[in-house]
Amino acid sequence: MSRVSPADALGYIREEIAALKQREAELKSRLIAEGVEEGEAYSVELCEVRRKVFRYDRLPRAFLCDPRYWDERLSVELRVVERSVDLGGARLSA
């Protein structure tokens, strides 16, 4: 049994998530365009949702540039970068 490093496992999971999000977007578009369908296990309802959106672009520039209105927060972010192997001119992705 091979052991997958946590970095590789995270990369594989993010690839799966991206593929699932893409498939979800395709199915959502199809259901909206063609109408709602009933499945054997699930049904889909189209619901209009109204929400308020704050429009930063309408604020006076003086507010946007004034440091009194801004806070800085530190967070940790993981970036997953696919590695490639150089085989003397030919590059292979891991």
GUKE-525836 format. One record per residue: x, y, z of N, C-alpha, C, O in turn; residue in three letters. Coordinates in nm, 4 decimals, decimal comma, padded with zeros to 6 digits, always signed. Layout:
BEGIN
@neast X; nnorth Y; nup Z; caeast X; canorth Y; caup Z; ceast X; cnorth Y; cup Z; oeast X; onorth Y; oup Z; res ALA
...
//
This chain:
BEGIN
@neast +00,0840; nnorth -00,1167; nup +00,0000; caeast +00,0000; canorth +00,0000; caup +00,0000; ceast +00,0895; cnorth +00,1243; cup +00,0000; oeast +00,1781; onorth +00,1379; oup +00,0844; res MET
@neast +00,0658; nnorth +00,2133; nup -00,0940; caeast +00,1475; canorth +00,3344; caup -00,1001; ceast +00,0882; cnorth +00,4412; cup -00,0080; oeast -00,0332; onorth +00,4490; oup +00,0108; res SER
@neast +00,1756; nnorth +00,5218; nup +00,0478; caeast +00,1317; canorth +00,6299; caup +00,1354; ceast +00,1350; cnorth +00,7597; cup +00,0545; oeast +00,2361; onorth +00,7933; oup -00,0072; res ARG
@neast +00,0267; nnorth +00,8295; nup +00,0559; caeast +00,0165; canorth +00,9567; caup -00,0147; ceast +00,0497; cnorth +01,0678; cup +00,0842; oeast -00,0025; onorth +01,0707; oup +00,1956; res VAL
@neast +00,1361; nnorth +01,1581; nup +00,0430; caeast +00,1734; canorth +01,2690; caup +00,1308; ceast +00,0524; cnorth +01,3606; cup +00,1496; oeast -00,0351; onorth +01,3659; oup +00,0632; res SER
@neast +00,0468; nnorth +01,4328; nup +00,2620; caeast -00,0629; canorth +01,5271; caup +00,2819; ceast -00,0713; cnorth +01,6324; cup +00,1704; oeast -00,1810; onorth +01,6751; oup +00,1345; res PRO
@neast +00,0432; nnorth +01,6743; nup +00,1157; caeast +00,0420; canorth +01,7735; caup +00,0075; ceast -00,0262; cnorth +01,7151; cup -00,1163; oeast -00,1085; onorth +01,7810; oup -00,1799; res ALA
@neast +00,0093; nnorth +01,5893; nup -00,1501; caeast -00,0547; canorth +01,5258; caup -00,2654; ceast -00,2028; cnorth +01,5011; cup -00,2409; oeast -00,2851; onorth +01,5228; oup -00,3298; res ASP
@neast -00,2368; nnorth +01,4560; nup -00,1209; caeast -00,3769; canorth +01,4297; caup -00,0887; ceast -00,4594; cnorth +01,5572; cup -00,1025; oeast -00,5696; onorth +01,5537; oup -00,1571; res ALA
@neast -00,4072; nnorth +01,6700; nup -00,0536; caeast -00,4776; canorth +01,7971; caup -00,0661; ceast -00,4923; cnorth +01,8370; cup -00,2125; oeast -00,5982; onorth +01,8840; oup -00,2540; res LEU
@neast -00,3870; nnorth +01,8184; nup -00,2902; caeast -00,3941; canorth +01,8493; caup -00,4332; ceast -00,4988; cnorth +01,7657; cup -00,5044; oeast -00,5757; onorth +01,8180; oup -00,5852; res GLY
@neast -00,5027; nnorth +01,6357; nup -00,4752; caeast -00,6016; canorth +01,5473; caup -00,5376; ceast -00,7435; cnorth +01,5867; cup -00,4973; oeast -00,8342; onorth +01,5868; oup -00,5806; res TYR
@neast -00,7625; nnorth +01,6199; nup -00,3708; caeast -00,8955; canorth +01,6604; caup -00,3240; ceast -00,9396; cnorth +01,7881; cup -00,3936; oeast -01,0550; onorth +01,7996; oup -00,4347; res ILE
@neast -00,8492; nnorth +01,8837; nup -00,4072; caeast -00,8855; canorth +02,0093; caup -00,4743; ceast -00,9188; cnorth +01,9859; cup -00,6214; oeast -01,0066; onorth +02,0526; oup -00,6762; res ARG
@neast -00,8498; nnorth +01,8920; nup -00,6859; caeast -00,8844; canorth +01,8569; caup -00,8241; ceast -01,0247; cnorth +01,7987; cup -00,8312; oeast -01,1018; onorth +01,8328; oup -00,9209; res GLU
@neast -01,0578; nnorth +01,7114; nup -00,7374; caeast -01,1914; canorth +01,6513; caup -00,7333; ceast -01,2981; cnorth +01,7574; cup -00,7081; oeast -01,4033; onorth +01,7568; oup -00,7721; res GLU
@neast -01,2709; nnorth +01,8481; nup -00,6152; caeast -01,3660; canorth +01,9550; caup -00,5850; ceast -01,3897; cnorth +02,0411; cup -00,7087; oeast -01,5039; onorth +02,0755; oup -00,7390; res ILE
@neast -01,2824; nnorth +02,0764; nup -00,7805; caeast -01,2959; canorth +02,1580; caup -00,9011; ceast -01,3812; cnorth +02,0861; cup -01,0054; oeast -01,4663; onorth +02,1476; oup -01,0696; res ALA
@neast -01,3582; nnorth +01,9555; nup -01,0221; caeast -01,4369; canorth +01,8787; caup -01,1183; ceast -01,5832; cnorth +01,8723; cup -01,0754; oeast -01,6728; onorth +01,8834; oup -01,1591; res ALA
@neast -01,6081; nnorth +01,8546; nup -00,9466; caeast -01,7457; canorth +01,8504; caup -00,8968; ceast -01,8154; cnorth +01,9853; cup -00,9128; oeast -01,9332; onorth +01,9898; oup -00,9483; res LEU
@neast -01,7446; nnorth +02,0945; nup -00,8872; caeast -01,8031; canorth +02,2279; caup -00,9048; ceast -01,8380; cnorth +02,2532; cup -01,0509; oeast -01,9413; onorth +02,3129; oup -01,0813; res LYS
@neast -01,7512; nnorth +02,2077; nup -01,1413; caeast -01,7778; canorth +02,2232; caup -01,2838; ceast -01,9022; cnorth +02,1440; cup -01,3234; oeast -01,9879; onorth +02,1947; oup -01,3958; res GLN
@neast -01,9120; nnorth +02,0211; nup -01,2765; caeast -02,0290; canorth +01,9366; caup -01,3065; ceast -02,1559; cnorth +01,9967; cup -01,2472; oeast -02,2615; onorth +01,9949; oup -01,3106; res ARG
@neast -02,1456; nnorth +02,0500; nup -01,1254; caeast -02,2601; canorth +02,1142; caup -01,0620; ceast -02,3081; cnorth +02,2331; cup -01,1449; oeast -02,4285; onorth +02,2505; oup -01,1642; res GLU
@neast -02,2145; nnorth +02,3155; nup -01,1944; caeast -02,2502; canorth +02,4317; caup -01,2756; ceast -02,3196; cnorth +02,3887; cup -01,4045; oeast -02,4167; onorth +02,4516; oup -01,4465; res ALA
@neast -02,2705; nnorth +02,2819; nup -01,4673; caeast -02,3325; canorth +02,2312; caup -01,5900; ceast -02,4754; cnorth +02,1842; cup -01,5630; oeast -02,5674; onorth +02,2181; oup -01,6375; res GLU
@neast -02,4938; nnorth +02,1062; nup -01,4569; caeast -02,6266; canorth +02,0559; caup -01,4235; ceast -02,7213; cnorth +02,1693; cup -01,3846; oeast -02,8385; onorth +02,1679; oup -01,4221; res LEU
@neast -02,6716; nnorth +02,2664; nup -01,3104; caeast -02,7533; canorth +02,3807; caup -01,2698; ceast -02,8010; cnorth +02,4576; cup -01,3929; oeast -02,9186; onorth +02,4926; oup -01,4022; res LYS
@neast -02,7112; nnorth +02,4841; nup -01,4868; caeast -02,7476; canorth +02,5547; caup -01,6094; ceast -02,8532; cnorth +02,4779; cup -01,6876; oeast -02,9491; onorth +02,5361; oup -01,7383; res SER
@neast -02,8348; nnorth +02,3485; nup -01,6968; caeast -02,9291; canorth +02,2642; caup -01,7703; ceast -03,0666; cnorth +02,2657; cup -01,7032; oeast -03,1683; onorth +02,2780; oup -01,7715; res ARG
@neast -03,0706; nnorth +02,2532; nup -01,5709; caeast -03,1972; canorth +02,2526; caup -01,4998; ceast -03,2690; cnorth +02,3869; cup -01,5117; oeast -03,3914; onorth +02,3905; oup -01,5246; res LEU
@neast -03,1956; nnorth +02,4953; nup -01,5076; caeast -03,2567; canorth +02,6275; caup -01,5226; ceast -03,3102; cnorth +02,6456; cup -01,6638; oeast -03,4201; onorth +02,6979; oup -01,6822; res ILE
@neast -03,2332; nnorth +02,6026; nup -01,7640; caeast -03,2732; canorth +02,6200; caup -01,9043; ceast -03,3891; cnorth +02,5292; cup -01,9438; oeast -03,4817; onorth +02,5725; oup -02,0124; res ALA
@neast -03,3841; nnorth +02,4038; nup -01,9009; caeast -03,4826; canorth +02,3049; caup -01,9449; ceast -03,5994; cnorth +02,2886; cup -01,8482; oeast -03,7002; onorth +02,2267; oup -01,8823; res GLU
@neast -03,5866; nnorth +02,3421; nup -01,7312; caeast -03,6921; canorth +02,3270; caup -01,6319; ceast -03,6541; cnorth +02,2232; cup -01,5280; oeast -03,5651; onorth +02,1405; oup -01,5478; res GLY
@neast -03,7239; nnorth +02,2307; nup -01,4184; caeast -03,6954; canorth +02,1449; caup -01,3047; ceast -03,7368; cnorth +02,0020; cup -01,3341; oeast -03,8378; onorth +01,9772; oup -01,3999; res VAL
@neast -03,6590; nnorth +01,9102; nup -01,2855; caeast -03,6872; canorth +01,7680; caup -01,3032; ceast -03,7033; cnorth +01,7012; cup -01,1680; oeast -03,6493; onorth +01,7453; oup -01,0665; res GLU
@neast -03,7789; nnorth +01,5941; nup -01,1708; caeast -03,7908; canorth +01,5082; caup -01,0535; ceast -03,7027; cnorth +01,3869; cup -01,0773; oeast -03,7102; onorth +01,3242; oup -01,1830; res GLU
@neast -03,6210; nnorth +01,3542; nup -00,9820; caeast -03,5401; canorth +01,2344; caup -00,9911; ceast -03,5994; cnorth +01,1256; cup -00,9044; oeast -03,7033; onorth +01,1447; oup -00,8413; res GLY
@neast -03,5336; nnorth +01,0127; nup -00,9016; caeast -03,5806; canorth +00,9040; caup -00,8158; ceast -03,5533; cnorth +00,9340; cup -00,6690; oeast -03,6336; onorth +00,8995; oup -00,5823; res GLU
@neast -03,4410; nnorth +00,9977; nup -00,6412; caeast -03,4030; canorth +01,0241; caup -00,5026; ceast -03,4152; cnorth +01,1713; cup -00,4640; oeast -03,4283; onorth +01,2026; oup -00,3457; res ALA
@neast -03,4112; nnorth +01,2616; nup -00,5612; caeast -03,4116; canorth +01,4045; caup -00,5327; ceast -03,5057; cnorth +01,4776; cup -00,6261; oeast -03,5331; onorth +01,4328; oup -00,7375; res TYR
@neast -03,5547; nnorth +01,5914; nup -00,5784; caeast -03,6262; canorth +01,6850; caup -00,6639; ceast -03,5562; cnorth +01,8194; cup -00,6520; oeast -03,4867; onorth +01,8460; oup -00,5539; res SER
@neast -03,5747; nnorth +01,9021; nup -00,7508; caeast -03,5088; canorth +02,0328; caup -00,7540; ceast -03,6170; cnorth +02,1394; cup -00,7614; oeast -03,7121; onorth +02,1275; oup -00,8387; res VAL
@neast -03,6022; nnorth +02,2419; nup -00,6817; caeast -03,6935; canorth +02,3548; caup -00,6837; ceast -03,6168; cnorth +02,4789; cup -00,7246; oeast -03,5064; onorth +02,5025; oup -00,6754; res GLU
@neast -03,6734; nnorth +02,5583; nup -00,8137; caeast -03,6138; canorth +02,6870; caup -00,8495; ceast -03,6699; cnorth +02,7911; cup -00,7546; oeast -03,7916; onorth +02,8056; oup -00,7434; res LEU
@neast -03,5841; nnorth +02,8626; nup -00,6873; caeast -03,6252; canorth +02,9634; caup -00,5900; ceast -03,5536; cnorth +03,0937; cup -00,6225; oeast -03,4319; onorth +03,0954; oup -00,6411; res CYS
@neast -03,6287; nnorth +03,2017; nup -00,6292; caeast -03,5659; canorth +03,3322; caup -00,6440; ceast -03,5280; cnorth +03,3818; cup -00,5055; oeast -03,6085; onorth +03,3768; oup -00,4125; res GLU
@neast -03,4065; nnorth +03,4292; nup -00,4925; caeast -03,3566; canorth +03,4780; caup -00,3649; ceast -03,3147; cnorth +03,6227; cup -00,3834; oeast -03,2388; onorth +03,6554; oup -00,4745; res VAL
@neast -03,3644; nnorth +03,7080; nup -00,2971; caeast -03,3269; canorth +03,8489; caup -00,3019; ceast -03,2341; cnorth +03,8762; cup -00,1841; oeast -03,2659; onorth +03,8433; oup -00,0698; res ARG
@neast -03,1206; nnorth +03,9359; nup -00,2128; caeast -03,0275; canorth +03,9702; caup -00,1053; ceast -02,9693; cnorth +04,1073; cup -00,1331; oeast -02,9590; onorth +04,1512; oup -00,2476; res ARG
@neast -02,9324; nnorth +04,1722; nup -00,0270; caeast -02,8711; canorth +04,3043; caup -00,0394; ceast -02,7218; cnorth +04,2880; cup -00,0648; oeast -02,6561; onorth +04,2023; oup -00,0056; res LYS
@neast -02,6704; nnorth +04,3705; nup -00,1523; caeast -02,5285; canorth +04,3694; caup -00,1871; ceast -02,4730; cnorth +04,5090; cup -00,1614; oeast -02,5255; onorth +04,6086; oup -00,2113; res VAL
@neast -02,3673; nnorth +04,5141; nup -00,0837; caeast -02,3059; canorth +04,6433; caup -00,0540; ceast -02,2227; cnorth +04,6883; cup -00,1727; oeast -02,1389; onorth +04,6126; oup -00,2217; res PHE
@neast -02,2444; nnorth +04,8093; nup -00,2191; caeast -02,1762; canorth +04,8612; caup -00,3378; ceast -02,0609; cnorth +04,9530; cup -00,2965; oeast -02,0784; onorth +05,0733; oup -00,2768; res ARG
@neast -01,9425; nnorth +04,8923; nup -00,2841; caeast -01,8229; canorth +04,9697; caup -00,2485; ceast -01,7915; cnorth +05,0761; cup -00,3536; oeast -01,7380; onorth +05,1821; oup -00,3209; res TYR
@neast -01,8243; nnorth +05,0481; nup -00,4781; caeast -01,7908; canorth +05,1410; caup -00,5864; ceast -01,8683; cnorth +05,2726; cup -00,5756; oeast -01,8327; onorth +05,3699; oup -00,6422; res ASP
@neast -01,9719; nnorth +05,2776; nup -00,4943; caeast -02,0499; canorth +05,4005; caup -00,4781; ceast -02,0034; cnorth +05,4847; cup -00,3587; oeast -02,0532; onorth +05,5952; oup -00,3371; res ARG
@neast -01,9091; nnorth +05,4327; nup -00,2827; caeast -01,8554; canorth +05,5098; caup -00,1702; ceast -01,7648; cnorth +05,6208; cup -00,2223; oeast -01,6981; onorth +05,6045; oup -00,3245; res LEU
@neast -01,7626; nnorth +05,7327; nup -00,1524; caeast -01,6683; canorth +05,8382; caup -00,1920; ceast -01,5248; cnorth +05,7859; cup -00,1817; oeast -01,4914; onorth +05,7109; oup -00,0899; res PRO
@neast -01,4427; nnorth +05,8257; nup -00,2751; caeast -01,3035; canorth +05,7799; caup -00,2779; ceast -01,2311; cnorth +05,8122; cup -00,1476; oeast -01,1426; onorth +05,7378; oup -00,1055; res ARG
@neast -01,2683; nnorth +05,9222; nup -00,0840; caeast -01,2040; canorth +05,9610; caup +00,0425; ceast -01,2238; cnorth +05,8528; cup +00,1481; oeast -01,1337; onorth +05,8291; oup +00,2286; res ALA
@neast -01,3385; nnorth +05,7871; nup +00,1497; caeast -01,3615; canorth +05,6786; caup +00,2455; ceast -01,2761; cnorth +05,5572; cup +00,2116; oeast -01,2181; onorth +05,4937; oup +00,2997; res PHE
@neast -01,2695; nnorth +05,5263; nup +00,0843; caeast -01,1956; canorth +05,4070; caup +00,0420; ceast -01,0457; cnorth +05,4205; cup +00,0673; oeast -00,9777; onorth +05,3209; oup +00,0921; res LEU
@neast -00,9950; nnorth +05,5408; nup +00,0614; caeast -00,8511; canorth +05,5633; caup +00,0788; ceast -00,8134; cnorth +05,5976; cup +00,2229; oeast -00,6951; onorth +05,6100; oup +00,2545; res CYS
@neast -00,9113; nnorth +05,6129; nup +00,3087; caeast -00,8840; canorth +05,6535; caup +00,4466; ceast -00,8536; cnorth +05,5297; cup +00,5316; oeast -00,9405; onorth +05,4439; oup +00,5473; res ASP
@neast -00,7320; nnorth +05,5187; nup +00,5868; caeast -00,6945; canorth +05,4002; caup +00,6645; ceast -00,7766; cnorth +05,3810; cup +00,7918; oeast -00,7750; onorth +05,2723; oup +00,8494; res PRO
@neast -00,8478; nnorth +05,4835; nup +00,8367; caeast -00,9313; canorth +05,4693; caup +00,9571; ceast -01,0458; cnorth +05,3701; cup +00,9343; oeast -01,0995; onorth +05,3145; oup +01,0301; res ARG
@neast -01,0826; nnorth +05,3481; nup +00,8099; caeast -01,1957; canorth +05,2605; caup +00,7793; ceast -01,1531; cnorth +05,1185; cup +00,7421; oeast -01,2361; onorth +05,0358; oup +00,7042; res TYR
@neast -01,0256; nnorth +05,0917; nup +00,7531; caeast -00,9743; canorth +04,9602; caup +00,7128; ceast -00,9055; cnorth +04,8917; cup +00,8305; oeast -00,8371; onorth +04,9563; oup +00,9098; res TRP
@neast -00,9241; nnorth +04,7634; nup +00,8407; caeast -00,8512; canorth +04,6796; caup +00,9341; ceast -00,7694; cnorth +04,5812; cup +00,8529; oeast -00,8038; onorth +04,5486; oup +00,7393; res ASP
@neast -00,6624; nnorth +04,5349; nup +00,9115; caeast -00,5806; canorth +04,4333; caup +00,8453; ceast -00,5873; cnorth +04,3067; cup +00,9274; oeast -00,5705; onorth +04,3100; oup +01,0493; res GLU
@neast -00,6120; nnorth +04,1950; nup +00,8609; caeast -00,6186; canorth +04,0664; caup +00,9293; ceast -00,5227; cnorth +03,9702; cup +00,8622; oeast -00,5056; onorth +03,9719; oup +00,7403; res ARG
@neast -00,4609; nnorth +03,8867; nup +00,9430; caeast -00,3674; canorth +03,7878; caup +00,8924; ceast -00,4367; cnorth +03,6523; cup +00,8877; oeast -00,5031; onorth +03,6127; oup +00,9835; res LEU
@neast -00,4215; nnorth +03,5821; nup +00,7779; caeast -00,4757; canorth +03,4471; caup +00,7662; ceast -00,3713; cnorth +03,3586; cup +00,6994; oeast -00,2779; onorth +03,4067; oup +00,6353; res SER
@neast -00,3894; nnorth +03,2310; nup +00,7160; caeast -00,2980; canorth +03,1343; caup +00,6549; ceast -00,3702; cnorth +03,0720; cup +00,5359; oeast -00,4858; onorth +03,0309; oup +00,5459; res VAL
@neast -00,3008; nnorth +03,0661; nup +00,4250; caeast -00,3578; canorth +03,0142; caup +00,3016; ceast -00,2650; cnorth +02,9057; cup +00,2482; oeast -00,1430; onorth +02,9216; oup +00,2495; res GLU
@neast -00,3222; nnorth +02,7969; nup +00,2021; caeast -00,2421; canorth +02,6912; caup +00,1400; ceast -00,2595; cnorth +02,6986; cup -00,0104; oeast -00,3714; onorth +02,6904; oup -00,0611; res LEU
@neast -00,1515; nnorth +02,7137; nup -00,0801; caeast -00,1553; canorth +02,7110; caup -00,2258; ceast -00,0977; cnorth +02,5782; cup -00,2704; oeast +00,0117; onorth +02,5401; oup -00,2289; res ARG
@neast -00,1701; nnorth +02,5089; nup -00,3535; caeast -00,1250; canorth +02,3793; caup -00,4025; ceast -00,0777; cnorth +02,3992; cup -00,5460; oeast -00,1538; onorth +02,4439; oup -00,6319; res VAL
@neast +00,0481; nnorth +02,3657; nup -00,5708; caeast +00,1097; canorth +02,3841; caup -00,7020; ceast +00,1513; cnorth +02,2481; cup -00,7547; oeast +00,2248; onorth +02,1744; oup -00,6890; res VAL
@neast +00,1032; nnorth +02,2155; nup -00,8752; caeast +00,1396; canorth +02,0865; caup -00,9332; ceast +00,2879; cnorth +02,0862; cup -00,9688; oeast +00,3383; onorth +02,1803; oup -01,0301; res GLU
@neast +00,3555; nnorth +01,9814; nup -00,9304; caeast +00,4983; canorth +01,9682; caup -00,9576; ceast +00,5166; cnorth +01,8991; cup -01,0915; oeast +00,4322; onorth +01,8201; oup -01,1339; res ARG
@neast +00,6259; nnorth +01,9290; nup -01,1568; caeast +00,6581; canorth +01,8596; caup -01,2804; ceast +00,8008; cnorth +01,8067; cup -01,2723; oeast +00,8844; onorth +01,8607; oup -01,1999; res SER
@neast +00,8270; nnorth +01,7018; nup -01,3468; caeast +00,9572; canorth +01,6362; caup -01,3464; ceast +01,0257; cnorth +01,6670; cup -01,4784; oeast +00,9663; onorth +01,6491; oup -01,5847; res VAL
@neast +01,1506; nnorth +01,7132; nup -01,4729; caeast +01,2267; canorth +01,7440; caup -01,5944; ceast +01,3076; cnorth +01,6215; cup -01,6328; oeast +01,3932; onorth +01,5770; oup -01,5564; res ASP
@neast +01,2811; nnorth +01,5666; nup -01,7506; caeast +01,3536; canorth +01,4500; caup -01,8000; ceast +01,4428; cnorth +01,4879; cup -01,9169; oeast +01,4361; onorth +01,4268; oup -02,0236; res LEU
@neast +01,5260; nnorth +01,5883; nup -01,8966; caeast +01,6198; canorth +01,6295; caup -02,0005; ceast +01,5503; cnorth +01,6830; cup -02,1236; oeast +01,5753; onorth +01,6355; oup -02,2344; res GLY
@neast +01,4654; nnorth +01,7786; nup -02,1067; caeast +01,3963; canorth +01,8392; caup -02,2204; ceast +01,2482; cnorth +01,8100; cup -02,2185; oeast +01,1684; onorth +01,8967; oup -02,2541; res GLY
@neast +01,2091; nnorth +01,6915; nup -02,1784; caeast +01,0666; canorth +01,6580; caup -02,1696; ceast +01,0208; cnorth +01,6803; cup -02,0256; oeast +01,0879; onorth +01,6388; oup -01,9312; res ALA
@neast +00,9105; nnorth +01,7437; nup -02,0105; caeast +00,8576; canorth +01,7703; caup -01,8744; ceast +00,7308; cnorth +01,6881; cup -01,8543; oeast +00,6412; onorth +01,6864; oup -01,9387; res ARG
@neast +00,7261; nnorth +01,6227; nup -01,7441; caeast +00,6080; canorth +01,5452; caup -01,7066; ceast +00,5484; cnorth +01,6012; cup -01,5801; oeast +00,6202; onorth +01,6383; oup -01,4871; res LEU
@neast +00,4164; nnorth +01,6074; nup -01,5768; caeast +00,3497; canorth +01,6477; caup -01,4523; ceast +00,3415; cnorth +01,5280; cup -01,3610; oeast +00,3228; onorth +01,4145; oup -01,4048; res SER
@neast +00,3559; nnorth +01,5557; nup -01,2341; caeast +00,3509; canorth +01,4485; caup -01,1349; ceast +00,2113; cnorth +01,3900; cup -01,1256; oeast +00,1879; onorth +01,2983; oup -01,0469; res ALA
//
